[in-house]
Amino acid sequence: MNKAKGCFITFIVVFIIGLILVLLFALSDFNKTSNEQNSSDAQVASSGFGPNNFLFLGVDEREGLKNFKGRTDTIIIYHIAGWGQKDCLISIPRDTRVKLEGHGWSKINAAYVYGKEKMLKDEIYQLTEISINRTMLLNFDGFKKVIDALGGVKIVVDVPLHDPLSGANFDPGTYVMNGEQALSFARCRSTAKGDLDRADRQKYLLSELMRQKINFSLIIKAPQLLNILNTETKSDFSAADFATLAITLMFSNKDFERITIPGKTANIDGISYVVVNEKEVKEFLSKYIK
């Protein structure tokens, strides 16, 4: 190995180590003041830079509230795959019909209301056999503030989205959306498949955020973002988890699989559900989770 090549490799190694240290230092205050979940229920440890499953939940909680008591109307698992495999963003429709212990048949977005993170993670594992390493809940205010802190996100709208309930008012085209616009885009249900289309848009939005915004400039914005995460989210992420996630994304090609578990819409006793078959769900996911 020639001297120039050796110096270059040394530089890369030192740079990565320095990046890790900077991120850990910037994130240290987060650990001191975050509302980590120190409950007695078992947590699945994060496995460093190996495969991990991070659960991101959007809570239906209006502006000014930070109780995190609403239903989890967005349920997305970010699966960091093993070497040489694509990472996945996996949506579980909020109307997925499940049998909740002590409450009978219900929608999966009610699991958090009845049994907080533990019940929801238990239901996800039963349905998918995916063990969750870490969980983050984000409310409407937090979502908008994160988008704005990152300078907006470029989104391509491919069909008209006009929905007074969500506030979406987009003709087809390319937009650099601020937090308010991105929230209306993510909540819109005015298209043919309703909530299923909405879940696809949410995965697309999340993947574009990761693709466009998770880069070395994130270090400069870390203090502002950490303040938002500290006040507007509820999570059990540690400083090491955030550093691992950021570094993994910085050095990945950000070519995500975006999938939704299979199911069929049905009206049962006057209630609209997405009915799923656990065996079919697990077989479907086996193509992506290895």
C-alpha positions in Angstrom: 0.0 0.0 0.0 1.5 3.3 -1.0 2.0 6.2 1.4 -0.8 8.4 -0.1 -3.4 5.6 0.1 -2.3 4.9 3.7 -2.7 8.5 4.7 -6.2 8.6 3.1 -7.4 5.6 5.0 -5.9 7.0 8.2 -7.8 10.2 7.6 -11.1 8.4 7.0 -10.7 6.4 10.2 -9.8 9.4 12.3 -12.7 11.4 10.7 -15.2 8.7 11.6 -13.9 8.4 15.1 -14.1 12.2 15.5 -17.6 12.3 14.1 -18.7 9.7 16.6 -17.2 11.7 19.5 -18.7 15.0 18.3 -22.2 13.4 18.0 -21.9 11.7 21.4 -20.7 15.0 23.0 -23.6 17.0 21.4 -26.1 14.3 22.5 -24.8 14.1 26.1 -27.2 16.7 27.3 -30.1 14.8 25.8 -29.5 11.9 28.1 -29.5 14.2 31.1 -32.9 15.7 30.5 -34.7 13.3 28.2 -37.8 11.5 29.4 -36.4 8.0 28.9 -38.7 5.1 29.7 -37.3 3.4 32.8 -40.2 1.1 33.2 -39.8 -2.5 34.4 -40.8 -4.0 31.1 -37.9 -5.5 29.2 -36.2 -3.5 26.5 -34.6 -5.0 23.5 -31.0 -3.6 23.5 -29.8 -1.7 20.5 -27.1 -3.7 18.7 -24.8 -0.9 17.7 -24.2 -0.8 13.9 -25.8 -4.2 13.3 -29.5 -4.8 12.5 -31.9 -2.6 14.5 -35.6 -1.8 14.6 -36.6 1.7 15.5 -40.3 2.4 16.0 -41.6 5.8 15.1 -45.1 6.8 16.3 -47.1 9.8 15.3 -49.5 10.7 18.1 -52.8 12.4 17.3 -52.2 15.2 19.8 -53.2 18.8 18.9 -51.1 21.9 19.2 -50.0 22.9 22.6 -50.4 19.5 24.2 -47.5 17.3 25.3 -49.2 14.5 27.1 -48.6 11.8 24.5 -52.0 10.3 25.3 -53.5 10.2 21.9 -53.8 7.3 19.5 -50.8 6.4 17.4 -52.1 7.2 14.0 -48.7 6.7 12.4 -46.8 3.5 13.0 -43.6 3.1 11.1 -40.7 0.7 11.8 -37.3 1.7 10.5 -35.5 -1.6 10.0 -31.7 -1.2 9.7 -30.7 -4.3 7.8 -27.5 -6.3 7.8 -24.5 -5.6 5.5 -25.4 -5.6 1.8 -29.2 -5.5 2.3 -31.6 -2.6 2.0 -33.0 -0.8 5.0 -36.8 -0.8 5.2 -39.5 1.5 6.3 -42.5 -0.6 7.3 -45.9 0.8 7.8 -48.6 -0.8 10.0 -52.0 0.7 9.1 -53.6 2.4 12.1 -56.8 0.5 11.4 -55.2 -2.9 11.6 -57.6 -5.2 13.4 -56.0 -6.9 16.5 -57.2 -8.5 19.6 -56.0 -6.5 22.6 -55.6 -8.2 25.9 -58.4 -7.2 28.2 -60.1 -5.1 25.5 -61.2 -7.5 22.7 -61.0 -6.7 19.1 -59.9 -3.2 18.3 -57.6 -1.2 16.0 -53.9 -1.4 16.6 -53.7 2.4 17.1 -55.6 1.9 20.4 -52.9 -0.3 21.9 -50.9 2.6 23.0 -54.0 4.2 24.7 -54.7 1.0 26.7 -51.2 -0.3 27.4 -48.6 2.4 26.3 -45.5 1.3 24.5 -45.4 -2.2 26.0 -48.8 -3.2 24.6 -48.1 -1.7 21.2 -44.7 -3.4 20.9 -46.2 -6.7 22.0 -48.9 -6.4 19.4 -46.3 -5.5 16.7 -44.2 -8.5 17.7 -47.1 -10.9 17.6 -48.2 -9.6 14.2 -44.7 -9.3 12.6 -42.1 -11.1 14.8 -40.2 -7.8 14.7 -38.6 -7.0 18.1 -38.4 -3.2 18.6 -35.1 -1.8 19.9 -36.1 1.8 20.5 -39.3 3.8 20.3 -40.0 7.5 19.6 -43.4 9.3 19.8 -43.8 12.5 18.0 -46.7 14.9 18.2 -48.0 17.5 15.7 -45.9 20.3 17.2 -42.7 18.3 17.3 -43.2 17.1 13.7 -43.5 20.6 12.4 -40.6 21.9 14.4 -38.3 19.2 13.2 -39.1 19.8 9.6 -38.6 23.6 10.0 -35.3 23.1 11.9 -34.1 21.0 9.0 -35.0 23.7 6.5 -38.0 22.0 4.9 -38.1 19.0 2.7 -38.5 18.7 -1.1 -41.6 16.6 -1.9 -43.1 15.5 -5.2 -46.9 15.4 -5.2 -48.1 13.1 -8.0 -51.9 13.4 -7.5 -54.1 16.3 -6.4 -54.3 16.5 -2.6 -57.1 18.7 -1.4 -58.3 17.8 2.1 -59.9 20.4 4.4 -59.5 18.1 7.4 -55.7 17.9 7.1 -55.2 21.3 5.5 -53.6 19.7 2.4 -54.0 21.9 -0.7 -51.6 20.7 -3.3 -51.8 20.3 -7.1 -49.3 17.9 -8.7 -45.8 19.3 -8.6 -42.6 19.7 -6.6 -42.7 21.6 -3.3 -40.2 22.5 -0.7 -42.6 22.0 2.3 -42.3 23.7 5.6 -43.5 22.0 8.8 -47.1 23.0 8.5 -47.3 21.9 4.8 -45.5 18.6 5.5 -47.9 17.8 8.3 -50.9 18.4 6.1 -49.3 16.2 3.4 -48.6 13.4 5.9 -52.2 13.5 7.4 -54.1 13.8 4.1 -56.6 10.9 3.5 -58.5 12.4 0.5 -57.2 9.9 -2.1 -58.8 6.6 -3.3 -57.2 4.3 -0.8 -57.6 6.6 2.2 -55.4 5.6 5.1 -53.3 3.2 3.0 -52.3 6.0 0.6 -51.6 8.1 3.6 -49.2 5.5 5.0 -47.4 5.4 1.7 -47.0 9.2 1.8 -45.7 9.1 5.3 -43.0 6.5 4.4 -42.1 8.6 1.4 -41.8 11.8 3.5 -39.7 10.0 6.1 -37.4 8.5 3.5 -37.0 11.9 1.8 -36.1 13.5 5.1 -33.5 10.9 5.7 -32.1 11.1 2.2 -32.0 14.9 1.9 -31.2 16.0 5.5 -29.1 13.4 7.2 -25.6 14.5 6.2 -22.6 16.2 7.9 -24.5 19.5 8.1 -26.7 17.8 10.7 -23.9 18.2 13.3 -24.3 22.0 13.2 -28.0 21.7 13.7 -27.7 19.1 16.5 -28.3 21.5 19.5 -31.5 22.9 18.0 -32.8 19.5 17.0 -31.9 18.0 20.4 -33.9 20.8 22.1 -36.9 19.9 19.9 -36.5 16.2 20.5 -36.2 16.8 24.2 -39.4 18.9 24.5 -41.6 17.6 21.8 -41.0 13.8 21.8 -41.1 10.9 24.1 -38.5 8.2 23.5 -36.1 5.7 25.0 -33.3 6.6 22.7 -29.9 7.0 24.3 -27.1 9.2 23.1 -25.4 6.2 21.6 -28.6 5.2 19.7 -28.9 8.7 18.2 -25.2 8.6 17.2 -25.5 5.1 15.7 -28.6 6.1 13.7 -27.1 9.3 12.4 -23.8 7.7 11.4 -25.6 4.7 9.8 -27.7 7.1 7.7 -24.8 9.4 6.8 -22.8 6.5 5.3 -25.7 4.5 3.8 -26.9 5.0 0.3 -30.4 5.8 1.7 -32.0 3.5 -0.9 -34.9 2.3 1.3 -37.5 -0.3 0.7 -40.9 1.3 1.5 -43.5 -1.3 2.4 -46.9 -1.7 4.1 -48.0 -5.0 5.7 -50.6 -6.8 3.6 -54.3 -6.6 4.5 -57.8 -6.0 3.2 -60.2 -3.3 4.3 -63.5 -4.6 5.8 -66.4 -3.2 7.7 -67.1 -5.3 10.8 -70.0 -4.3 13.1 -70.1 -0.9 11.6 -66.4 -0.3 12.1 -63.8 0.1 9.3 -60.7 -2.1 9.8 -57.7 -3.4 7.9 -57.9 -7.2 8.4 -54.6 -9.0 8.3 -53.5 -12.6 8.5 -50.5 -13.0 10.8 -49.0 -15.9 8.8 -49.3 -13.9 5.5 -47.8 -10.8 7.2 -44.7 -12.8 8.5 -44.2 -14.5 5.1 -44.4 -11.1 3.4 -41.9 -9.5 5.8 -39.5 -12.5 5.5 -38.5 -11.1 2.1 -37.2 -7.9 3.7 -36.3 -8.8 7.3 -33.4 -11.2 7.2 
